[in-house]
Amino acid sequence: MAGNMELICKRCFPEATRVTDRFHVKKLATEALQEMRIKYRWEAMDAENEAIEESKKTGHPFQAEVLHNGDTIKQLLARSRYVLYKKPSAWTESQKNRAELLFQSFPS
């Protein structure tokens, strides 16, 4: 709660108990998770771009690392967005595979 709103609440409702609502806690957690996923995705894109530039300099064709489900790291990070917000019991088989790869590749 913003400082000014907290002061108003204390003055107007001195006996009230403040609580944290589940919706906003979940919203903050999912936003933080989304920021991490996007950060890792940008890092993967930057690394791939550097590898492409290096392959151009050396004359070797660029070949992105493909994971066992057929995704590259960049694709894994892009396609895992909705997996992170669903219950594991609601995952499809491909989402289970993608989640397993994601958590192995990015354990933090």
Jmol script that loads the backbone (N, CA, C; Angstrom):
load data "model"
ATOM      1  N   MET A   1       0.852  -1.167   0.000  1.00  0.00           N
ATOM      2  CA  MET A   1       0.000   0.000   0.000  1.00  0.00           C
ATOM      3  C   MET A   1       0.902   1.235   0.000  1.00  0.00           C
ATOM      4  N   ALA A   2       0.486   2.226  -0.736  1.00  0.00           N
ATOM      5  CA  ALA A   2       1.248   3.472  -0.798  1.00  0.00           C
ATOM      6  C   ALA A   2       1.250   4.133   0.578  1.00  0.00           C
ATOM      7  N   GLY A   3       2.321   4.854   0.864  1.00  0.00           N
ATOM      8  CA  GLY A   3       2.475   5.482   2.170  1.00  0.00           C
ATOM      9  C   GLY A   3       1.330   6.394   2.557  1.00  0.00           C
ATOM     10  N   ASN A   4       0.877   7.217   1.611  1.00  0.00           N
ATOM     11  CA  ASN A   4      -0.212   8.142   1.935  1.00  0.00           C
ATOM     12  C   ASN A   4      -1.521   7.391   2.201  1.00  0.00           C
ATOM     13  N   MET A   5      -1.763   6.307   1.472  1.00  0.00           N
ATOM     14  CA  MET A   5      -2.976   5.517   1.694  1.00  0.00           C
ATOM     15  C   MET A   5      -2.912   4.809   3.046  1.00  0.00           C
ATOM     16  N   GLU A   6      -1.729   4.361   3.411  1.00  0.00           N
ATOM     17  CA  GLU A   6      -1.562   3.702   4.712  1.00  0.00           C
ATOM     18  C   GLU A   6      -1.859   4.681   5.844  1.00  0.00           C
ATOM     19  N   LEU A   7      -1.387   5.902   5.716  1.00  0.00           N
ATOM     20  CA  LEU A   7      -1.635   6.933   6.727  1.00  0.00           C
ATOM     21  C   LEU A   7      -3.132   7.228   6.838  1.00  0.00           C
ATOM     22  N   ILE A   8      -3.812   7.348   5.709  1.00  0.00           N
ATOM     23  CA  ILE A   8      -5.258   7.600   5.706  1.00  0.00           C
ATOM     24  C   ILE A   8      -5.986   6.458   6.403  1.00  0.00           C
ATOM     25  N   CYS A   9      -5.603   5.231   6.079  1.00  0.00           N
ATOM     26  CA  CYS A   9      -6.255   4.067   6.688  1.00  0.00           C
ATOM     27  C   CYS A   9      -6.039   4.033   8.195  1.00  0.00           C
ATOM     28  N   LYS A  10      -4.831   4.348   8.634  1.00  0.00           N
ATOM     29  CA  LYS A  10      -4.547   4.344  10.076  1.00  0.00           C
ATOM     30  C   LYS A  10      -5.371   5.399  10.804  1.00  0.00           C
ATOM     31  N   ARG A  11      -5.523   6.571  10.182  1.00  0.00           N
ATOM     32  CA  ARG A  11      -6.272   7.651  10.831  1.00  0.00           C
ATOM     33  C   ARG A  11      -7.775   7.401  10.790  1.00  0.00           C
ATOM     34  N   CYS A  12      -8.277   6.911   9.671  1.00  0.00           N
ATOM     35  CA  CYS A  12      -9.723   6.707   9.535  1.00  0.00           C
ATOM     36  C   CYS A  12     -10.203   5.418  10.194  1.00  0.00           C
ATOM     37  N   PHE A  13      -9.350   4.409  10.199  1.00  0.00           N
ATOM     38  CA  PHE A  13      -9.731   3.099  10.731  1.00  0.00           C
ATOM     39  C   PHE A  13      -8.644   2.591  11.683  1.00  0.00           C
ATOM     40  N   PRO A  14      -8.499   3.231  12.847  1.00  0.00           N
ATOM     41  CA  PRO A  14      -7.381   2.891  13.732  1.00  0.00           C
ATOM     42  C   PRO A  14      -7.415   1.458  14.269  1.00  0.00           C
ATOM     43  N   GLU A  15      -8.569   0.846  14.350  1.00  0.00           N
ATOM     44  CA  GLU A  15      -8.681  -0.509  14.891  1.00  0.00           C
ATOM     45  C   GLU A  15      -8.661  -1.580  13.799  1.00  0.00           C
ATOM     46  N   ALA A  16      -8.556  -1.180  12.557  1.00  0.00           N
ATOM     47  CA  ALA A  16      -8.605  -2.146  11.448  1.00  0.00           C
ATOM     48  C   ALA A  16      -7.318  -2.960  11.379  1.00  0.00           C
ATOM     49  N   THR A  17      -7.470  -4.179  10.918  1.00  0.00           N
ATOM     50  CA  THR A  17      -6.327  -5.058  10.695  1.00  0.00           C
ATOM     51  C   THR A  17      -6.015  -5.057   9.211  1.00  0.00           C
ATOM     52  N   ARG A  18      -4.751  -4.806   8.873  1.00  0.00           N
ATOM     53  CA  ARG A  18      -4.359  -4.820   7.464  1.00  0.00           C
ATOM     54  C   ARG A  18      -4.063  -6.252   7.044  1.00  0.00           C
ATOM     55  N   VAL A  19      -4.502  -6.600   5.854  1.00  0.00           N
ATOM     56  CA  VAL A  19      -4.244  -7.939   5.315  1.00  0.00           C
ATOM     57  C   VAL A  19      -3.687  -7.811   3.907  1.00  0.00           C
ATOM     58  N   THR A  20      -3.008  -8.840   3.485  1.00  0.00           N
ATOM     59  CA  THR A  20      -2.498  -8.896   2.121  1.00  0.00           C
ATOM     60  C   THR A  20      -3.431  -9.807   1.339  1.00  0.00           C
ATOM     61  N   ASP A  21      -3.920  -9.315   0.227  1.00  0.00           N
ATOM     62  CA  ASP A  21      -4.846 -10.156  -0.533  1.00  0.00           C
ATOM     63  C   ASP A  21      -4.088 -11.061  -1.496  1.00  0.00           C
ATOM     64  N   ARG A  22      -4.613 -12.240  -1.689  1.00  0.00           N
ATOM     65  CA  ARG A  22      -3.971 -13.277  -2.483  1.00  0.00           C
ATOM     66  C   ARG A  22      -3.793 -12.860  -3.945  1.00  0.00           C
ATOM     67  N   PHE A  23      -4.752 -12.141  -4.496  1.00  0.00           N
ATOM     68  CA  PHE A  23      -4.687 -11.743  -5.900  1.00  0.00           C
ATOM     69  C   PHE A  23      -3.441 -10.914  -6.184  1.00  0.00           C
ATOM     70  N   HIS A  24      -3.190  -9.896  -5.359  1.00  0.00           N
ATOM     71  CA  HIS A  24      -2.064  -9.008  -5.634  1.00  0.00           C
ATOM     72  C   HIS A  24      -0.718  -9.677  -5.373  1.00  0.00           C
ATOM     73  N   VAL A  25      -0.668 -10.583  -4.409  1.00  0.00           N
ATOM     74  CA  VAL A  25       0.564 -11.332  -4.172  1.00  0.00           C
ATOM     75  C   VAL A  25       0.871 -12.196  -5.390  1.00  0.00           C
ATOM     76  N   LYS A  26      -0.154 -12.883  -5.897  1.00  0.00           N
ATOM     77  CA  LYS A  26       0.031 -13.729  -7.085  1.00  0.00           C
ATOM     78  C   LYS A  26       0.425 -12.881  -8.292  1.00  0.00           C
ATOM     79  N   LYS A  27      -0.194 -11.720  -8.430  1.00  0.00           N
ATOM     80  CA  LYS A  27       0.117 -10.833  -9.550  1.00  0.00           C
ATOM     81  C   LYS A  27       1.583 -10.394  -9.507  1.00  0.00           C
ATOM     82  N   LEU A  28       2.062  -9.999  -8.339  1.00  0.00           N
ATOM     83  CA  LEU A  28       3.459  -9.580  -8.200  1.00  0.00           C
ATOM     84  C   LEU A  28       4.414 -10.734  -8.492  1.00  0.00           C
ATOM     85  N   ALA A  29       4.067 -11.920  -8.028  1.00  0.00           N
ATOM     86  CA  ALA A  29       4.931 -13.083  -8.268  1.00  0.00           C
ATOM     87  C   ALA A  29       4.987 -13.430  -9.751  1.00  0.00           C
ATOM     88  N   THR A  30       3.849 -13.398 -10.434  1.00  0.00           N
ATOM     89  CA  THR A  30       3.853 -13.734 -11.863  1.00  0.00           C
ATOM     90  C   THR A  30       4.562 -12.663 -12.681  1.00  0.00           C
ATOM     91  N   GLU A  31       4.444 -11.414 -12.280  1.00  0.00           N
ATOM     92  CA  GLU A  31       5.176 -10.351 -12.979  1.00  0.00           C
ATOM     93  C   GLU A  31       6.683 -10.531 -12.817  1.00  0.00           C
ATOM     94  N   ALA A  32       7.122 -10.900 -11.620  1.00  0.00           N
ATOM     95  CA  ALA A  32       8.552 -11.130 -11.386  1.00  0.00           C
ATOM     96  C   ALA A  32       9.043 -12.327 -12.194  1.00  0.00           C
ATOM     97  N   LEU A  33       8.240 -13.372 -12.248  1.00  0.00           N
ATOM     98  CA  LEU A  33       8.591 -14.554 -13.029  1.00  0.00           C
ATOM     99  C   LEU A  33       8.682 -14.216 -14.514  1.00  0.00           C
ATOM    100  N   GLN A  34       7.749 -13.420 -14.994  1.00  0.00           N
ATOM    101  CA  GLN A  34       7.747 -12.995 -16.396  1.00  0.00           C
ATOM    102  C   GLN A  34       8.997 -12.164 -16.708  1.00  0.00           C
ATOM    103  N   GLU A  35       9.376 -11.278 -15.792  1.00  0.00           N
ATOM    104  CA  GLU A  35      10.586 -10.473 -15.997  1.00  0.00           C
ATOM    105  C   GLU A  35      11.825 -11.357 -16.110  1.00  0.00           C
ATOM    106  N   MET A  36      11.905 -12.385 -15.269  1.00  0.00           N
ATOM    107  CA  MET A  36      13.050 -13.302 -15.323  1.00  0.00           C
ATOM    108  C   MET A  36      13.082 -14.051 -16.652  1.00  0.00           C
ATOM    109  N   ARG A  37      11.912 -14.536 -17.085  1.00  0.00           N
ATOM    110  CA  ARG A  37      11.841 -15.282 -18.342  1.00  0.00           C
ATOM    111  C   ARG A  37      12.274 -14.400 -19.508  1.00  0.00           C
ATOM    112  N   ILE A  38      11.807 -13.169 -19.532  1.00  0.00           N
ATOM    113  CA  ILE A  38      12.162 -12.239 -20.607  1.00  0.00           C
ATOM    114  C   ILE A  38      13.654 -11.905 -20.559  1.00  0.00           C
ATOM    115  N   LYS A  39      14.194 -11.723 -19.359  1.00  0.00           N
ATOM    116  CA  LYS A  39      15.631 -11.434 -19.214  1.00  0.00           C
ATOM    117  C   LYS A  39      16.456 -12.576 -19.791  1.00  0.00           C
ATOM    118  N   TYR A  40      16.113 -13.802 -19.422  1.00  0.00           N
ATOM    119  CA  TYR A  40      16.831 -14.967 -19.947  1.00  0.00           C
ATOM    120  C   TYR A  40      16.659 -15.087 -21.458  1.00  0.00           C
ATOM    121  N   ARG A  41      15.487 -14.742 -21.954  1.00  0.00           N
ATOM    122  CA  ARG A  41      15.250 -14.823 -23.402  1.00  0.00           C
ATOM    123  C   ARG A  41      16.126 -13.820 -24.143  1.00  0.00           C
ATOM    124  N   TRP A  42      16.223 -12.593 -23.629  1.00  0.00           N
ATOM    125  CA  TRP A  42      17.087 -11.588 -24.266  1.00  0.00           C
ATOM    126  C   TRP A  42      18.541 -12.030 -24.238  1.00  0.00           C
ATOM    127  N   GLU A  43      18.969 -12.628 -23.128  1.00  0.00           N
ATOM    128  CA  GLU A  43      20.341 -13.125 -23.046  1.00  0.00           C
ATOM    129  C   GLU A  43      20.579 -14.221 -24.079  1.00  0.00           C
ATOM    130  N   ALA A  44      19.591 -15.100 -24.260  1.00  0.00           N
ATOM    131  CA  ALA A  44      19.717 -16.170 -25.256  1.00  0.00           C
ATOM    132  C   ALA A  44      19.759 -15.591 -26.665  1.00  0.00           C
ATOM    133  N   MET A  45      18.951 -14.565 -26.920  1.00  0.00           N
ATOM    134  CA  MET A  45      18.945 -13.938 -28.241  1.00  0.00           C
ATOM    135  C   MET A  45      20.276 -13.242 -28.506  1.00  0.00           C
ATOM    136  N   ASP A  46      20.809 -12.556 -27.494  1.00  0.00           N
ATOM    137  CA  ASP A  46      22.109 -11.896 -27.655  1.00  0.00           C
ATOM    138  C   ASP A  46      23.216 -12.911 -27.916  1.00  0.00           C
ATOM    139  N   ALA A  47      23.197 -14.014 -27.179  1.00  0.00           N
ATOM    140  CA  ALA A  47      24.216 -15.058 -27.374  1.00  0.00           C
ATOM    141  C   ALA A  47      24.109 -15.662 -28.771  1.00  0.00           C
ATOM    142  N   GLU A  48      22.883 -15.875 -29.234  1.00  0.00           N
ATOM    143  CA  GLU A  48      22.697 -16.435 -30.575  1.00  0.00           C
ATOM    144  C   GLU A  48      23.168 -15.448 -31.641  1.00  0.00           C
ATOM    145  N   ASN A  49      22.865 -14.175 -31.462  1.00  0.00           N
ATOM    146  CA  ASN A  49      23.314 -13.162 -32.423  1.00  0.00           C
ATOM    147  C   ASN A  49      24.837 -13.090 -32.484  1.00  0.00           C
ATOM    148  N   GLU A  50      25.484 -13.190 -31.319  1.00  0.00           N
ATOM    149  CA  GLU A  50      26.947 -13.192 -31.293  1.00  0.00           C
ATOM    150  C   GLU A  50      27.499 -14.428 -31.999  1.00  0.00           C
ATOM    151  N   ALA A  51      26.853 -15.570 -31.796  1.00  0.00           N
ATOM    152  CA  ALA A  51      27.296 -16.805 -32.451  1.00  0.00           C
ATOM    153  C   ALA A  51      27.108 -16.716 -33.964  1.00  0.00           C
ATOM    154  N   ILE A  52      26.045 -16.079 -34.405  1.00  0.00           N
ATOM    155  CA  ILE A  52      25.805 -15.893 -35.842  1.00  0.00           C
ATOM    156  C   ILE A  52      26.888 -15.002 -36.433  1.00  0.00           C
ATOM    157  N   GLU A  53      27.209 -13.908 -35.744  1.00  0.00           N
ATOM    158  CA  GLU A  53      28.267 -13.008 -36.218  1.00  0.00           C
ATOM    159  C   GLU A  53      29.608 -13.731 -36.283  1.00  0.00           C
ATOM    160  N   GLU A  54      29.899 -14.528 -35.270  1.00  0.00           N
ATOM    161  CA  GLU A  54      31.154 -15.284 -35.242  1.00  0.00           C
ATOM    162  C   GLU A  54      31.207 -16.288 -36.391  1.00  0.00           C
ATOM    163  N   SER A  55      30.078 -16.928 -36.668  1.00  0.00           N
ATOM    164  CA  SER A  55      30.062 -17.908 -37.765  1.00  0.00           C
ATOM    165  C   SER A  55      30.248 -17.228 -39.120  1.00  0.00           C
ATOM    166  N   LYS A  56      29.755 -15.997 -39.238  1.00  0.00           N
ATOM    167  CA  LYS A  56      29.968 -15.251 -40.484  1.00  0.00           C
ATOM    168  C   LYS A  56      31.451 -14.934 -40.674  1.00  0.00           C
ATOM    169  N   LYS A  57      32.114 -14.578 -39.569  1.00  0.00           N
ATOM    170  CA  LYS A  57      33.537 -14.248 -39.642  1.00  0.00           C
ATOM    171  C   LYS A  57      34.379 -15.468 -39.994  1.00  0.00           C
ATOM    172  N   THR A  58      34.021 -16.609 -39.434  1.00  0.00           N
ATOM    173  CA  THR A  58      34.814 -17.821 -39.667  1.00  0.00           C
ATOM    174  C   THR A  58      34.410 -18.559 -40.936  1.00  0.00           C
ATOM    175  N   GLY A  59      33.246 -18.226 -41.476  1.00  0.00           N
ATOM    176  CA  GLY A  59      32.783 -18.874 -42.696  1.00  0.00           C
ATOM    177  C   GLY A  59      32.071 -20.196 -42.471  1.00  0.00           C
ATOM    178  N   HIS A  60      31.889 -20.574 -41.221  1.00  0.00           N
ATOM    179  CA  HIS A  60      31.151 -21.800 -40.919  1.00  0.00           C
ATOM    180  C   HIS A  60      29.666 -21.476 -40.784  1.00  0.00           C
ATOM    181  N   PRO A  61      28.796 -22.345 -41.268  1.00  0.00           N
ATOM    182  CA  PRO A  61      27.356 -22.078 -41.128  1.00  0.00           C
ATOM    183  C   PRO A  61      26.930 -22.161 -39.659  1.00  0.00           C
ATOM    184  N   PHE A  62      26.016 -21.292 -39.281  1.00  0.00           N
ATOM    185  CA  PHE A  62      25.535 -21.275 -37.898  1.00  0.00           C
ATOM    186  C   PHE A  62      24.502 -22.373 -37.702  1.00  0.00           C
ATOM    187  N   GLN A  63      24.651 -23.095 -36.604  1.00  0.00           N
ATOM    188  CA  GLN A  63      23.678 -24.127 -36.252  1.00  0.00           C
ATOM    189  C   GLN A  63      23.328 -23.937 -34.779  1.00  0.00           C
ATOM    190  N   ALA A  64      22.093 -23.532 -34.511  1.00  0.00           N
ATOM    191  CA  ALA A  64      21.661 -23.332 -33.129  1.00  0.00           C
ATOM    192  C   ALA A  64      21.516 -24.679 -32.434  1.00  0.00           C
ATOM    193  N   GLU A  65      21.802 -24.692 -31.138  1.00  0.00           N
ATOM    194  CA  GLU A  65      21.640 -25.916 -30.354  1.00  0.00           C
ATOM    195  C   GLU A  65      20.154 -26.247 -30.259  1.00  0.00           C
ATOM    196  N   VAL A  66      19.809 -27.464 -30.625  1.00  0.00           N
ATOM    197  CA  VAL A  66      18.418 -27.907 -30.569  1.00  0.00           C
ATOM    198  C   VAL A  66      18.277 -28.899 -29.420  1.00  0.00           C
ATOM    199  N   LEU A  67      17.317 -28.632 -28.553  1.00  0.00           N
ATOM    200  CA  LEU A  67      17.071 -29.499 -27.404  1.00  0.00           C
ATOM    201  C   LEU A  67      16.323 -30.755 -27.847  1.00  0.00           C
ATOM    202  N   HIS A  68      16.187 -31.726 -26.960  1.00  0.00           N
ATOM    203  CA  HIS A  68      15.588 -32.995 -27.376  1.00  0.00           C
ATOM    204  C   HIS A  68      14.103 -32.905 -27.723  1.00  0.00           C
ATOM    205  N   ASN A  69      13.437 -31.801 -27.372  1.00  0.00           N
ATOM    206  CA  ASN A  69      12.037 -31.639 -27.776  1.00  0.00           C
ATOM    207  C   ASN A  69      11.908 -30.880 -29.100  1.00  0.00           C
ATOM    208  N   GLY A  70      13.032 -30.495 -29.695  1.00  0.00           N
ATOM    209  CA  GLY A  70      13.021 -29.803 -30.979  1.00  0.00           C
ATOM    210  C   GLY A  70      13.114 -28.291 -30.883  1.00  0.00           C
ATOM    211  N   ASP A  71      13.060 -27.735 -29.677  1.00  0.00           N
ATOM    212  CA  ASP A  71      13.157 -26.287 -29.480  1.00  0.00           C
ATOM    213  C   ASP A  71      14.614 -25.865 -29.322  1.00  0.00           C
ATOM    214  N   THR A  72      14.898 -24.638 -29.718  1.00  0.00           N
ATOM    215  CA  THR A  72      16.162 -24.015 -29.335  1.00  0.00           C
ATOM    216  C   THR A  72      15.928 -23.366 -27.969  1.00  0.00           C
ATOM    217  N   ILE A  73      16.985 -22.898 -27.331  1.00  0.00           N
ATOM    218  CA  ILE A  73      16.829 -22.228 -26.029  1.00  0.00           C
ATOM    219  C   ILE A  73      15.909 -21.019 -26.169  1.00  0.00           C
ATOM    220  N   LYS A  74      16.091 -20.276 -27.237  1.00  0.00           N
ATOM    221  CA  LYS A  74      15.271 -19.092 -27.492  1.00  0.00           C
ATOM    222  C   LYS A  74      13.795 -19.479 -27.624  1.00  0.00           C
ATOM    223  N   GLN A  75      13.525 -20.536 -28.357  1.00  0.00           N
ATOM    224  CA  GLN A  75      12.150 -21.001 -28.530  1.00  0.00           C
ATOM    225  C   GLN A  75      11.581 -21.539 -27.221  1.00  0.00           C
ATOM    226  N   LEU A  76      12.405 -22.238 -26.472  1.00  0.00           N
ATOM    227  CA  LEU A  76      11.962 -22.778 -25.187  1.00  0.00           C
ATOM    228  C   LEU A  76      11.484 -21.659 -24.270  1.00  0.00           C
ATOM    229  N   LEU A  77      12.261 -20.582 -24.199  1.00  0.00           N
ATOM    230  CA  LEU A  77      11.892 -19.465 -23.338  1.00  0.00           C
ATOM    231  C   LEU A  77      10.647 -18.740 -23.840  1.00  0.00           C
ATOM    232  N   ALA A  78      10.468 -18.666 -25.142  1.00  0.00           N
ATOM    233  CA  ALA A  78       9.286 -18.010 -25.692  1.00  0.00           C
ATOM    234  C   ALA A  78       8.042 -18.874 -25.504  1.00  0.00           C
ATOM    235  N   ARG A  79       8.178 -20.171 -25.681  1.00  0.00           N
ATOM    236  CA  ARG A  79       7.028 -21.074 -25.649  1.00  0.00           C
ATOM    237  C   ARG A  79       6.656 -21.544 -24.248  1.00  0.00           C
ATOM    238  N   SER A  80       7.432 -21.195 -23.263  1.00  0.00           N
ATOM    239  CA  SER A  80       7.162 -21.668 -21.904  1.00  0.00           C
ATOM    240  C   SER A  80       6.358 -20.671 -21.079  1.00  0.00           C
ATOM    241  N   ARG A  81       5.954 -19.582 -21.674  1.00  0.00           N
ATOM    242  CA  ARG A  81       5.258 -18.545 -20.920  1.00  0.00           C
ATOM    243  C   ARG A  81       4.032 -19.083 -20.191  1.00  0.00           C
ATOM    244  N   TYR A  82       3.152 -19.757 -20.900  1.00  0.00           N
ATOM    245  CA  TYR A  82       1.907 -20.202 -20.290  1.00  0.00           C
ATOM    246  C   TYR A  82       2.086 -21.435 -19.421  1.00  0.00           C
ATOM    247  N   VAL A  83       3.157 -22.178 -19.652  1.00  0.00           N
ATOM    248  CA  VAL A  83       3.450 -23.336 -18.802  1.00  0.00           C
ATOM    249  C   VAL A  83       3.694 -22.869 -17.371  1.00  0.00           C
ATOM    250  N   LEU A  84       4.342 -21.738 -17.229  1.00  0.00           N
ATOM    251  CA  LEU A  84       4.696 -21.236 -15.907  1.00  0.00           C
ATOM    252  C   LEU A  84       3.482 -20.804 -15.091  1.00  0.00           C
ATOM    253  N   TYR A  85       2.365 -20.552 -15.740  1.00  0.00           N
ATOM    254  CA  TYR A  85       1.188 -20.047 -15.039  1.00  0.00           C
ATOM    255  C   TYR A  85       0.095 -21.090 -14.874  1.00  0.00           C
ATOM    256  N   LYS A  86       0.315 -22.284 -15.392  1.00  0.00           N
ATOM    257  CA  LYS A  86      -0.678 -23.349 -15.270  1.00  0.00           C
ATOM    258  C   LYS A  86      -0.260 -24.326 -14.181  1.00  0.00           C
ATOM    259  N   LYS A  87      -1.250 -25.002 -13.607  1.00  0.00           N
ATOM    260  CA  LYS A  87      -0.949 -26.051 -12.634  1.00  0.00           C
ATOM    261  C   LYS A  87      -0.277 -27.206 -13.363  1.00  0.00           C
ATOM    262  N   PRO A  88       0.710 -27.837 -12.755  1.00  0.00           N
ATOM    263  CA  PRO A  88       1.355 -28.987 -13.405  1.00  0.00           C
ATOM    264  C   PRO A  88       0.374 -30.097 -13.773  1.00  0.00           C
ATOM    265  N   SER A  89      -0.697 -30.231 -13.020  1.00  0.00           N
ATOM    266  CA  SER A  89      -1.682 -31.269 -13.341  1.00  0.00           C
ATOM    267  C   SER A  89      -2.449 -30.952 -14.624  1.00  0.00           C
ATOM    268  N   ALA A  90      -2.413 -29.688 -15.069  1.00  0.00           N
ATOM    269  CA  ALA A  90      -3.124 -29.286 -16.286  1.00  0.00           C
ATOM    270  C   ALA A  90      -2.213 -29.245 -17.511  1.00  0.00           C
ATOM    271  N   TRP A  91      -0.924 -29.593 -17.347  1.00  0.00           N
ATOM    272  CA  TRP A  91       0.013 -29.561 -18.461  1.00  0.00           C
ATOM    273  C   TRP A  91      -0.249 -30.696 -19.439  1.00  0.00           C
ATOM    274  N   THR A  92      -0.059 -30.403 -20.720  1.00  0.00           N
ATOM    275  CA  THR A  92      -0.071 -31.453 -21.735  1.00  0.00           C
ATOM    276  C   THR A  92       1.287 -32.149 -21.697  1.00  0.00           C
ATOM    277  N   GLU A  93       1.423 -33.220 -22.455  1.00  0.00           N
ATOM    278  CA  GLU A  93       2.692 -33.950 -22.464  1.00  0.00           C
ATOM    279  C   GLU A  93       3.835 -33.069 -22.973  1.00  0.00           C
ATOM    280  N   SER A  94       3.575 -32.285 -24.029  1.00  0.00           N
ATOM    281  CA  SER A  94       4.634 -31.412 -24.553  1.00  0.00           C
ATOM    282  C   SER A  94       4.970 -30.305 -23.559  1.00  0.00           C
ATOM    283  N   GLN A  95       3.980 -29.834 -22.818  1.00  0.00           N
ATOM    284  CA  GLN A  95       4.246 -28.813 -21.804  1.00  0.00           C
ATOM    285  C   GLN A  95       5.056 -29.395 -20.647  1.00  0.00           C
ATOM    286  N   LYS A  96       4.810 -30.651 -20.299  1.00  0.00           N
ATOM    287  CA  LYS A  96       5.606 -31.311 -19.256  1.00  0.00           C
ATOM    288  C   LYS A  96       7.063 -31.402 -19.689  1.00  0.00           C
ATOM    289  N   ASN A  97       7.276 -31.802 -20.945  1.00  0.00           N
ATOM    290  CA  ASN A  97       8.642 -31.889 -21.473  1.00  0.00           C
ATOM    291  C   ASN A  97       9.310 -30.522 -21.485  1.00  0.00           C
ATOM    292  N   ARG A  98       8.563 -29.523 -21.918  1.00  0.00           N
ATOM    293  CA  ARG A  98       9.104 -28.164 -21.988  1.00  0.00           C
ATOM    294  C   ARG A  98       9.440 -27.643 -20.591  1.00  0.00           C
ATOM    295  N   ALA A  99       8.567 -27.891 -19.625  1.00  0.00           N
ATOM    296  CA  ALA A  99       8.819 -27.444 -18.250  1.00  0.00           C
ATOM    297  C   ALA A  99      10.049 -28.140 -17.677  1.00  0.00           C
ATOM    298  N   GLU A 100      10.181 -29.423 -17.939  1.00  0.00           N
ATOM    299  CA  GLU A 100      11.343 -30.164 -17.452  1.00  0.00           C
ATOM    300  C   GLU A 100      12.635 -29.580 -18.023  1.00  0.00           C
ATOM    301  N   LEU A 101      12.642 -29.313 -19.317  1.00  0.00           N
ATOM    302  CA  LEU A 101      13.819 -28.709 -19.947  1.00  0.00           C
ATOM    303  C   LEU A 101      14.097 -27.312 -19.393  1.00  0.00           C
ATOM    304  N   LEU A 102      13.044 -26.543 -19.217  1.00  0.00           N
ATOM    305  CA  LEU A 102      13.186 -25.176 -18.713  1.00  0.00           C
ATOM    306  C   LEU A 102      13.798 -25.172 -17.316  1.00  0.00           C
ATOM    307  N   PHE A 103      13.294 -26.030 -16.432  1.00  0.00           N
ATOM    308  CA  PHE A 103      13.784 -26.052 -15.055  1.00  0.00           C
ATOM    309  C   PHE A 103      15.182 -26.651 -14.957  1.00  0.00           C
ATOM    310  N   GLN A 104      15.558 -27.504 -15.900  1.00  0.00           N
ATOM    311  CA  GLN A 104      16.925 -28.022 -15.928  1.00  0.00           C
ATOM    312  C   GLN A 104      17.895 -26.957 -16.437  1.00  0.00           C
ATOM    313  N   SER A 105      17.464 -26.217 -17.453  1.00  0.00           N
ATOM    314  CA  SER A 105      18.334 -25.206 -18.060  1.00  0.00           C
ATOM    315  C   SER A 105      18.469 -23.946 -17.214  1.00  0.00           C
ATOM    316  N   PHE A 106      17.406 -23.599 -16.492  1.00  0.00           N
ATOM    317  CA  PHE A 106      17.379 -22.371 -15.691  1.00  0.00           C
ATOM    318  C   PHE A 106      16.880 -22.701 -14.285  1.00  0.00           C
ATOM    319  N   PRO A 107      17.712 -23.316 -13.457  1.00  0.00           N
ATOM    320  CA  PRO A 107      17.249 -23.770 -12.145  1.00  0.00           C
ATOM    321  C   PRO A 107      16.909 -22.658 -11.155  1.00  0.00           C
ATOM    322  N   SER A 108      17.450 -21.482 -11.346  1.00  0.00           N
ATOM    323  CA  SER A 108      17.150 -20.405 -10.396  1.00  0.00           C
ATOM    324  C   SER A 108      15.859 -19.766 -10.787  1.00  0.00           C
TER     325      SER A 108
END
end "model"
wireframe off; spacefill off
backbone 0.3
color backbone group
